[in-house]
């Protein structure tokens, strides 16, 4: 039977829009630990690849979500509501967030968030999203968004070029910015009830990615122009610098990617964009980090993000932004490389017990001890 060209195009388009399963998925009536990874390679950008963590990260399905995704900016999920959220920029340059029902892969809403978006966070009951207004923008606030509708319900003002919002296990809401007026050298803390803003610092330079321990006592930070990291004790305000003793020559710009292993014994830190290494710090005393090991990436190129599953049995090191290189998986206990999955830095582990979501991980490498 001959199929007309127009019909062929229609069928291909429908296949792209509908969720597609490439292998039999674990039954959600039982138990499973799945990695939801938002693809950043050009041919799948914005889709979600779902991997079975226990089955050596076997790809079980790819969820084709929304079209016209130019840049994926962040992911968050709620075990309470069973919803997952992706911040992205579309091909027209508009900041967007879409909401996915994890149980049936349906897109519930897909809304523009003005004036822009960046790496977002969600509150513990899954009702509010905290969405930065983009590191390249000039707005001096972040948006608080109704997670059920995508409607902006509040602005929290403090500084411009907001980037990387985090709501760790012990709270409060944390925020950094790329502001070059001096305010980017501070880390901001936002009270989730009153929305009062305080700040800690100054650091030695403008802040990049960061991660918070399980009790919100210590924060580890990438900092501009620093081969190493800075750590702050939030109770005392003390900031220390952990410098890398041996590193490539020149100014690193910004090492981009840092996270606690869930047991908080180590902090892993990405290097510069052209240095294929990850630095592992021993954190027996968080204010006296000791460089423990240097891992070499299979890609031969640098990384841009890293995180861990909630159990601490797998670490994920992402390639450069929008790269087609794979995201490399490591065993945090042995530091051995376990292989690669598709290109993603926006990923989150989701655990199911008796068919219900029992725990979600975090895009950030937060402490869980």
Secondary structure in CASP SS format (residue, H / E / C, confidence):
PFRMAT SS
TARGET T0000
AUTHOR 0000-0000-0000
METHOD secondary structure of the structure
MODEL  1
X C 1.00
X C 1.00
X C 1.00
X C 1.00
X H 1.00
X H 1.00
X H 1.00
X H 1.00
X H 1.00
X H 1.00
X H 1.00
X H 1.00
X H 1.00
X H 1.00
X H 1.00
X H 1.00
X H 1.00
X C 1.00
X C 1.00
X E 1.00
X C 1.00
X C 1.00
X C 1.00
X C 1.00
X C 1.00
X C 1.00
X C 1.00
X C 1.00
X C 1.00
X C 1.00
X C 1.00
X E 1.00
X E 1.00
X E 1.00
X E 1.00
X E 1.00
X E 1.00
X E 1.00
X C 1.00
X C 1.00
X C 1.00
X C 1.00
X C 1.00
X C 1.00
X C 1.00
X C 1.00
X C 1.00
X E 1.00
X E 1.00
X E 1.00
X E 1.00
X E 1.00
X H 1.00
X H 1.00
X H 1.00
X C 1.00
X C 1.00
X E 1.00
X E 1.00
X E 1.00
X E 1.00
X E 1.00
X E 1.00
X C 1.00
X C 1.00
X C 1.00
X C 1.00
X C 1.00
X E 1.00
X E 1.00
X E 1.00
X E 1.00
X E 1.00
X E 1.00
X E 1.00
X E 1.00
X E 1.00
X E 1.00
X C 1.00
X C 1.00
X C 1.00
X C 1.00
X E 1.00
X E 1.00
X E 1.00
X E 1.00
X E 1.00
X E 1.00
X E 1.00
X E 1.00
X C 1.00
X C 1.00
X C 1.00
X C 1.00
X E 1.00
X E 1.00
X E 1.00
X E 1.00
X E 1.00
X E 1.00
X E 1.00
X C 1.00
X C 1.00
X C 1.00
X C 1.00
X C 1.00
X E 1.00
X E 1.00
X E 1.00
X E 1.00
X E 1.00
X E 1.00
X C 1.00
X C 1.00
X C 1.00
X C 1.00
X C 1.00
X C 1.00
X C 1.00
X C 1.00
X E 1.00
X E 1.00
X C 1.00
X C 1.00
X C 1.00
X C 1.00
X C 1.00
X E 1.00
X E 1.00
X E 1.00
X E 1.00
X C 1.00
X C 1.00
X C 1.00
X C 1.00
X C 1.00
X C 1.00
X C 1.00
X C 1.00
X C 1.00
X E 1.00
X E 1.00
X E 1.00
X E 1.00
X E 1.00
X E 1.00
X C 1.00
X C 1.00
X C 1.00
X C 1.00
X C 1.00
X E 1.00
X E 1.00
X E 1.00
X E 1.00
X E 1.00
X E 1.00
X C 1.00
X C 1.00
X C 1.00
X C 1.00
X E 1.00
X E 1.00
X E 1.00
X E 1.00
X E 1.00
X E 1.00
X C 1.00
X C 1.00
X C 1.00
X C 1.00
X C 1.00
X E 1.00
X E 1.00
X E 1.00
X E 1.00
X E 1.00
X C 1.00
X C 1.00
X C 1.00
X C 1.00
X C 1.00
X H 1.00
X H 1.00
X H 1.00
X E 1.00
X E 1.00
X E 1.00
X E 1.00
X E 1.00
X C 1.00
X C 1.00
X C 1.00
X C 1.00
X C 1.00
X C 1.00
X E 1.00
X E 1.00
X E 1.00
X E 1.00
X E 1.00
X C 1.00
X C 1.00
X C 1.00
X C 1.00
X C 1.00
X E 1.00
X E 1.00
X E 1.00
X E 1.00
X E 1.00
X E 1.00
X C 1.00
X C 1.00
X C 1.00
X C 1.00
X C 1.00
X E 1.00
X E 1.00
X E 1.00
X E 1.00
X E 1.00
X E 1.00
X C 1.00
X C 1.00
X C 1.00
X C 1.00
X E 1.00
X E 1.00
X E 1.00
X E 1.00
X E 1.00
X E 1.00
X C 1.00
X C 1.00
X C 1.00
X C 1.00
X C 1.00
X E 1.00
X E 1.00
X E 1.00
X E 1.00
X E 1.00
X C 1.00
X C 1.00
X C 1.00
X C 1.00
X C 1.00
X C 1.00
X C 1.00
X C 1.00
X C 1.00
X C 1.00
X C 1.00
X C 1.00
X C 1.00
X C 1.00
X E 1.00
X E 1.00
X E 1.00
X C 1.00
X C 1.00
X C 1.00
X C 1.00
X C 1.00
X E 1.00
X E 1.00
X E 1.00
X E 1.00
X E 1.00
X C 1.00
X C 1.00
X C 1.00
X C 1.00
X C 1.00
X C 1.00
X E 1.00
X E 1.00
X E 1.00
X E 1.00
X E 1.00
X E 1.00
X C 1.00
X C 1.00
X C 1.00
X C 1.00
X C 1.00
X C 1.00
X C 1.00
X E 1.00
X E 1.00
X E 1.00
X E 1.00
X E 1.00
X E 1.00
X E 1.00
X C 1.00
X C 1.00
X C 1.00
X C 1.00
X C 1.00
X C 1.00
X E 1.00
X E 1.00
X E 1.00
X E 1.00
X E 1.00
X E 1.00
X C 1.00
X C 1.00
X C 1.00
X C 1.00
X C 1.00
X C 1.00
X E 1.00
X E 1.00
X E 1.00
X E 1.00
X E 1.00
X C 1.00
X C 1.00
X C 1.00
X C 1.00
X C 1.00
X C 1.00
X C 1.00
X E 1.00
X E 1.00
X E 1.00
X E 1.00
X C 1.00
X C 1.00
X C 1.00
X C 1.00
X C 1.00
X C 1.00
X E 1.00
X E 1.00
X E 1.00
X E 1.00
X E 1.00
X C 1.00
X C 1.00
X C 1.00
X C 1.00
X E 1.00
X E 1.00
X E 1.00
X E 1.00
X E 1.00
X E 1.00
X E 1.00
X E 1.00
X C 1.00
X C 1.00
X E 1.00
X E 1.00
X E 1.00
X E 1.00
X E 1.00
X C 1.00
X C 1.00
X C 1.00
X C 1.00
X E 1.00
X C 1.00
X C 1.00
X C 1.00
X C 1.00
END
